[in-house]
Amino acid sequence: MKKALVLSAAALVLGLGAASAQDNSMSFFITSVGLGKGANLGGLEGADAHCASLAEAAGVTGKTWGAYLSTSTVDAKDRIGAGPWYNAKGVKIADDVASLHSDANNITKETALTEKGTVVPGRGDTPNEHAS
């Protein structure tokens, strides 16, 4: 059985003032586990809540999480913030939306990690948990 995977990205909740240093904490991950209901994630709100729950369990707080999902009226690109995005190990995935959706992104098997910092078993792995 394939796990339902949701590619997630976070947009920082900005407060007043400027950050003193660039934040390279996790802001991008592939969920390590689905909800157990196949593709029924409870809409965008349910998928966002699932991502937030997984990130919080992994110790990442202070971010607003948005699942990389679209509907007939909402484009996933408009839900994820402006970037940059970093994986669970602090490796930059992309600088901005344009680079995230281009050949300039750094999404590879080694960098597209779960919120736990683990590689998602895919092509060539047993079991293959991601149809890539």
N, C-alpha and C positions, 0 to 999 in steps of 0.2 A: 504494500500500500504506500502510495506516495504521500509525503507530508505536504500540507498546504504551506507554501512559503510566501512571505510578504516582504518585498524589498522596502526598507524603511529609511527615511532620512529625517533629520531633525532640524527644526528652525529654532534658534535661540530665542528665548523670551528676553527682549531687551529692556533693561531698566534705564534709569537716568544716568548719564555720565558715560564715559568711554572705558572700555576694558584696558587694563594696563599691559596685558600681553595677549598674544593670539591664543585662542582656545583650540587645542588640537585633541581634545577628548572626543570620544566616540560620538558621531553624529550620523552614522550610516551603518546599517547592518541588515543581514538577511535573517529572518526569524529562525530560531533553532527548533521551534515547535509550533504547530498549528493549533487551532482551537478544538480540533476533533470533530468538526462539522463539515469537513470538505471545504468547498469554496464559500460556504455561508459564514462570513466574518461579522455579520451584523451591520452591514453597510460601512460607509466610510468611518462613522463614529466608532463602531465596534472594532474595526481594523486599527484605527488610531489608538484606541484604548489597549488593544492587545500589544501593540508595539511599545506603548508607554509602560505597561506592566512588565514586559520582558526587560526593557532598559533599566527600570527601577530595580528589578531583581538582580541585574548585573552591576548595580551600584552607580548608574549614571542618572543623576538628578539635575534639576534646573533647566531642562530643555522641554520644549513642546514637540511631541513626536507626531508625524504624519505619515501614514502608510503610502507607499508609492502606488496608488490606485486611482483610476479614473471612473467616472460615471458618464452618462449621456450628457450631462450638463457641467461636469467639473473635469478639468484636465489635470492629471497627476503632476505635470510640470509646474502648475500654479500652486500646488499644495505644499511644496517642500522647502520653500525659502530660497535664498540666493546663494548659499554655499559660503565658504568651502565646506567640504565633507571629509571626515576622517573615520577610519574603521576602528575597531576595538583595540588595536595595537598602536593607534596614533598615526597610521600611514594615510597620507592624503589620497583620497579617491578622485576628487575633482575640485577645481577652484570655483566654478559657477555653473549655472544651468546649461549654458552653451557647451562647456567642456564636458559636463556629465553626459551629454547626449552626442558626443563626437568621438572620434578615434583618439582624442587626447585624454580620455578618462583613464584612470588607473584601476579599472575593474578587471581583475584576473581571478583565477581559481584561488590563488594565494592571498589576495587582498579582499575578496568578497566574503568577509567573515560573518559569523553569527554574532549576536550580542555577547556571547561568552568568549569570543575571540577564536573560535574554531572554524576550520575549513568545512564547507558544505560538501559532503561526498557527492561527486557527480560523475561525468563521463570517465570511464576507466576504473572507477571505484566500486567496491562491493560492500554494502548495497549502494546503488545510485539513488540518492534521495532528491535529486534535482534533475529534471528533464532538460538537459542543456545540449 
